[in-house]
């Protein structure tokens, strides 16, 4: 009985998270209520509060489903002992873009984060959490770039902070533009070229290299 109850609770939680993604994507995060999610998941509001403290907690849990595999990959890429940090970084970039193209659930979460979050209140917990993840992602990228510099894969005088800013802007820009109008270009067909363009920029752009004193 206990195992059955636990499995039922996990199934309910999963159903709520799937429903939240659907409703957030359809109506936007700000205009979605927990009552909307409860209706879509065919559960009571009490069931939602059993699993999640509030909408912010629900939103974060939904994003965690997507972040966990992504964070595991970039954490492995950000290993100081890696023989080929730049190659691992390339694999991570390809994985992120290809997941958006080929995995409908990942694509939906990306679209919610990039286009369906109406951030107007700087004290909104969802906004604050997204800012934290944004900065954490950039720091992980910068760490990988530093390892690649140490291995001689990137210029010795690369400004890794500015490089990380540029990489993050390019990757999110590719995704944002494609999600906004998918038929405007074929992201799936050009994923490797776009990632290699990003890496080429890191290797060759004079504006990303620190001037020697």
C-alpha positions in Angstrom: 0.0 0.0 0.0 2.8 2.5 0.9 4.6 1.8 -2.3 1.4 2.2 -4.3 0.6 5.5 -2.5 4.1 6.8 -3.2 3.9 5.8 -6.9 0.5 7.5 -7.1 1.9 10.7 -5.5 4.8 10.7 -8.0 2.4 10.2 -10.9 0.2 13.0 -9.7 3.3 15.3 -9.3 4.4 14.5 -12.8 0.9 15.1 -14.2 0.9 18.5 -12.5 4.3 19.4 -13.9 3.2 18.4 -17.4 0.0 20.4 -17.1 1.9 23.4 -15.8 4.2 23.4 -18.8 1.2 23.2 -21.1 -0.7 26.1 -19.4 2.4 28.3 -18.9 3.2 27.8 -22.6 -0.4 28.6 -23.7 -1.2 31.6 -21.5 2.2 32.8 -20.2 3.5 32.5 -16.7 2.0 35.7 -15.3 -1.5 35.0 -16.4 -1.5 31.4 -15.3 -3.1 30.6 -11.9 -2.8 27.4 -9.9 -6.5 26.9 -10.5 -5.7 26.8 -14.2 -3.0 24.2 -13.6 -5.3 22.1 -11.4 -8.0 22.1 -14.0 -5.6 21.1 -16.8 -4.1 18.3 -14.6 -7.5 17.2 -13.4 -6.6 17.5 -9.7 -7.7 19.8 -6.9 -5.8 22.9 -5.8 -5.2 21.1 -2.6 -3.3 18.4 -4.5 -1.1 21.1 -6.1 -0.4 22.6 -2.6 0.5 19.2 -1.4 3.4 19.0 -3.8 4.3 22.7 -4.3 4.3 25.7 -2.0 3.2 28.2 -4.7 3.4 29.0 -8.4 7.0 30.0 -8.1 7.9 26.6 -6.6 5.9 24.9 -9.3 7.6 26.9 -12.0 11.0 26.1 -10.6 10.3 22.4 -10.4 9.1 22.4 -14.0 12.4 24.1 -15.0 14.4 21.6 -12.9 13.2 18.7 -15.1 14.9 20.4 -18.0 17.9 21.8 -16.1 19.0 18.6 -14.5 20.2 16.8 -17.7 21.6 20.1 -19.1 23.4 21.0 -15.8 24.8 17.4 -15.6 26.3 17.8 -19.1 27.8 21.2 -18.5 29.1 20.2 -15.1 30.9 17.3 -16.7 32.2 19.7 -19.4 33.5 22.0 -16.7 35.9 19.5 -15.3 39.4 20.9 -14.8 41.0 17.5 -15.6 39.3 17.2 -18.9 41.6 16.4 -21.8 39.5 18.2 -24.4 37.4 20.9 -22.6 36.6 22.7 -25.9 35.4 19.5 -27.5 33.2 18.8 -24.5 31.9 22.4 -24.6 31.1 21.9 -28.3 29.2 18.7 -27.4 27.2 20.6 -24.7 26.3 23.4 -27.1 25.1 20.9 -29.8 23.1 18.9 -27.2 21.3 22.1 -26.0 20.3 23.2 -29.5 19.5 19.7 -30.7 17.3 19.0 -27.7 15.3 22.2 -28.5 14.9 21.0 -32.1 14.1 17.3 -31.4 12.6 17.1 -27.9 9.1 18.8 -27.8 9.1 19.0 -24.0 12.5 20.7 -23.9 11.4 23.0 -26.7 8.3 24.0 -24.7 10.4 24.8 -21.6 12.9 26.8 -23.6 10.0 28.8 -25.2 8.4 29.4 -21.8 11.7 30.7 -20.3 12.6 32.9 -23.3 9.2 34.1 -24.5 6.4 33.4 -22.0 7.7 34.9 -18.8 6.3 38.4 -18.4 8.9 39.8 -15.9 7.6 43.2 -14.6 8.3 42.8 -10.8 12.0 42.7 -9.9 11.0 41.1 -6.6 9.1 38.2 -8.3 10.7 34.9 -7.0 10.4 33.5 -10.5 12.3 36.4 -12.0 14.9 36.3 -9.3 15.4 32.5 -9.7 15.8 33.0 -13.5 18.4 35.7 -12.9 20.4 33.3 -10.7 20.3 30.5 -13.3 21.3 33.0 -16.0 24.4 34.1 -14.0 25.2 30.6 -13.0 25.1 29.4 -16.6 27.5 32.2 -17.6 29.9 31.4 -14.8 29.9 27.7 -16.0 30.7 28.8 -19.5 33.5 31.0 -18.4 35.0 28.2 -16.3 35.0 25.9 -19.4 36.7 28.7 -21.4 39.4 29.1 -18.8 40.1 25.3 -18.9 40.3 25.5 -22.7 42.7 28.4 -22.5 44.9 26.4 -20.1 44.9 23.5 -22.5 46.0 25.7 -25.4 42.7 25.3 -27.2 41.9 29.0 -27.1 44.1 32.1 -27.2 46.2 32.7 -24.2 44.9 36.2 -23.9 41.2 35.4 -24.4 39.0 37.6 -22.2 37.0 34.6 -20.8 34.4 36.9 -19.1 33.5 38.7 -22.3 33.8 35.4 -24.2 31.2 33.8 -21.9 28.9 36.8 -22.3 29.2 36.5 -26.1 28.6 32.7 -26.1 25.6 33.0 -23.9 24.1 35.8 -26.0 24.7 33.9 -29.3 23.2 30.6 -28.1 20.2 32.2 -26.5 19.8 34.4 -29.5 19.8 31.4 -31.9 17.1 29.7 -29.8 15.1 32.8 -29.2 14.9 33.7 -32.9 14.1 30.2 -33.9 11.4 29.7 -31.3 9.8 33.1 -32.1 9.5 32.0 -35.8 10.6 28.4 -36.5 10.1 28.6 -40.2 12.5 31.6 -40.5 15.5 29.3 -40.6 16.3 25.6 -40.2 18.0 25.4 -36.8 18.2 21.6 -37.0 20.1 21.8 -40.3 22.5 24.4 -39.2 23.2 23.5 -35.6 26.8 22.4 -36.1 27.6 25.4 -38.2 26.2 27.8 -35.7 28.1 26.1 -32.8 31.3 26.1 -34.8 30.8 29.7 -35.7 30.6 30.5 -32.0 33.8 28.6 -31.3 35.6 30.2 -34.3 34.7 33.6 -32.8 36.3 32.6 -29.5 39.5 31.5 -31.3 39.9 34.4 -33.7 38.0 37.6 -32.7 40.6 40.3 -31.8 38.0 42.1 -29.8 37.7 39.1 -27.4 41.4 39.2 -26.7 42.9 41.2 -23.8 45.4 43.8 -24.8 48.8 43.2 -23.4 50.0 45.9 -21.0 
